[in-house]
Amino acid sequence: LRTKSERQVTSDALVSSQVQVRIAELLKQCSDTLDGSLLEAFRYHFATPGKMLRSQLAYNFARLHSASEVDAARWGLAVELIHNASLIHDDICDSDLFRRGRPSVMAKFGPQTALCLGDALISQAFGILARESIPRTLIAKLAMMVKACASGQAQEFCSSGYPNWQQYCDIAGGKTSSLLTGAVEGGALFDPLVDNNLKLSKYCFQMSLVFQMLNDSENIESAINSKKLPTDLCQLRPNALIVLYRDSLSAEDQRDFDSSISIGINTSNKTGRSKAELWWAKMLRSDIVTT
């Protein structure tokens, strides 16, 4: 016999699976509105849909606040579409050739098709919410989420050097927290008696940063295991551990660090190692990584 906690885990997994199936069914309906190269790219991208974490958060919080299963699923799908649009556009911005273990939409279909597919997903997300039973405030919430996500993405490219901790939090707050927090806040809007819950929003924001930091640590761990430079370092992407290491340096060393990784990994010194590789070796010996 299973313990109560084990039965709860099994029950939660079943609910999660059911939500994913429901969202997948709605995704199929979305594909029916596309044709040509966009349809092909859509099917390719969603053939590996990911964990659907944001859509599950959106669905479950909507259900907790009196939304019907149908409307909760629509809200979940809208959030999922925006999230995937942001991933597709992010790959264009970062020239990423891989997503979810295989070539990205940009790599397989080109940046033009990828850009258009991302735009189409955003359009579909707002169209899904155009139902009488969906609170009007939810459309405004989704628009704010898209804006915040785009703002976080743009901040990656407006700094002359590697970001400091505050800049990192601003970027992650836009790119990561906007959709995770918004999924929860939007779900609560199905209850007309619910107003802004500042404590809930703050909690979701902090948890989103933790979620991003855990993702960042995986990038560092992967680099250590493969004995290669972290892709976040090579591509100048904000990474919590790299940011914390950089912030621990003197102002002079910070400038040298920024200059070294901006030059790239192909500029070698007399030892045959690039300055970026030398900084990575120093970081590996620091308390940031060893602890």
Salt bridges, closest charged atoms under 4 A:
ASP32 OD1 - LYS28 NZ 3.21
GLU69 OE1 - ARG22 NH2 3.25
GLU69 OE2 - ARG63 NH2 3.85
ASP71 OD1 - ARG74 NH1 3.11
ASP90 OD2 - ARG99 NH2 3.73
ASP90 OD1 - LYS175 NZ 3.10
ASP91 OD1 - ARG99 NH2 2.68
ASP94 OD2 - ARG237 NE 3.72
ASP96 OD2 - ARG237 NH2 2.15
ASP119 OD1 - HIS89 NE2 3.56
GLU156 OE2 - LYS175 NZ 2.60
GLU185 OE1 - LYS141 NZ 2.76
ASP247 OD1 - ARG246 NH1 3.75
ASP256 OD1 - LYS275 NZ 2.77
ASP258 OD1 - ARG246 NE 2.85
